[in-house]
Amino acid sequence: LASRLYGGVTAIDERHRHRYEVNPEYVQQFNKSGFQFVGQDVDGERMEIFELSGNRYFVGCQYHPEFKSRPNKPSPFFLGLLLAASKQPLP
């Protein structure tokens, strides 16, 4: 879903939120339960984007999508939330 929201790109540039991070020791446990980390930093150490399978729109990130969001060009995650809430098709 996150990839589709960002137009299918394989890399994005966003400002990371450095205060809290996912403990790498628990990543596999999360993945096995359907909570997938689908975006990581370039070193593969920081979990940046996650999705929960089986839900229409359950996506989150460890960066600040609001920094690049503008009234006429909202962040892909904000736009996706609005589309999902209004029951419109997601990309």
N, C-alpha and C positions, 0 to 999 in steps of 0.2 A: 504494500500500500504506500509506504513512504516513497519508494522509488517512483511509483506512478504519480504521486502528488507533485514530485519534483520534476516531472516530465521525462522520466526514464534515465536520468543521468546516473553515472556510477560514482560521482564525487561531488560534494557540495562544500562550500566554505561558509561556516557560521562561527560565531563567537561562543566558545565553550564556557559553561558555568563551572568554575573551578572549586567551589566550596564543597560539594558532595560528589562522590563517584561510586560506581558499583565495584564491590569487592570481586576481583577476578576469580576467587576461589568458588564463588557461587554461580558463575555464568552458566555452566553446564546444567546445574539443577534447574535454573530458570528456563533454559531452553527445552529441557525435557518436559516441563509442565505446560508448554505452549506459549510461554512468555519469551518471545524471540528478540534477541539483540540483532537488529538488521543493519545498523550503522555503527562504525567504529572510527577512531582516529587513524591517521596514516600508519601508526605503529601497531595498531590492533590491540592497544592496551586499555584505552578508554572506551566504554560503551556509550555511544552518543544517541542512538535512536532505537526504540523498542516498539514492538507490536504484540498484541495478545490475539492469538488465532481464535477463530470462532466468533468474532465480534465484527459488526459492520464498521465501526470506527473506534478503535482503541489503539492509539499511537501516542508516543511521548518522546521527549528529547531532553538531553542534558545540556543544551545550548540555549541561547536567547533568540528565538525566532522573531520576537518583536523588534529587534534592532534593525532589521532590514525591511520590515513590513511598512508599507505606505498605504494611504487611503485608496489609491487607485491600483496598487499592486501589493495585495496582502501576502503574508507568508503562506506558502503552500499548506502548512499545517492548519493555520487559521481558516483558510478558504475551505479545506477539507472538512473541518468541523462544522462550518456553516452549511456546506452541502449535505453532510450527513444529518444534521439536525433538521433541515428542511426537507429531508427525504428525496433529495435530488441525486442523480447518479454521480458516483465518484469516478474520477479519471481511471 
